[in-house]
Amino acid sequence: MRKGILEYCILSILSRNDAYASEIIAELQSAEMIVVEGTLYPLLTRQKNQGLLSYRWEESTQGPPRKYYTLTEAGKEALLQLDESWRALVGQIEKIRHGQLKEDAE
């Protein structure tokens, strides 16, 4: 479940701006989601292979060139679908948490 949520978070981050891996990790960590490069890179590679992301290399003033990731059109569509699924899941959990399912059945 966590992997799926991380994939959703990566698409969400990249929907606002292109970013390189360290920026993605920093944003996840600022939201108190602890993620390391060993977890992030396989997810980025999988999303790229699925056609959800593309990347470009840019020179850096502080070290080697950086690989910037960008959402593709397919990635934008996938993010919209994940947004819908997330809202539905939150609604279902709220019903369970507040006992609305029991009330609806009566």
C-alpha angles and dihedrals in degrees: 000000000000091000091054091049091049090052089051091049092050091053090047093052092048092048088070100042142348109261143178123234097266091053091050091050091048092052093048090049092049086058088051094252105135109215130161130203091255088063098038102049097058090050092050091048092049092049090048091050089050089055094247095115139031128189143207133196119240129186115247128213088214107052137314124358116285128229108229116200123214132187115247123213088263088052091052090051091048090051091053090052091048090050089055092046091048093052091049092049093049090050091051092049091049090054091051094045093051098038095243092138090062092049093048091053093055 
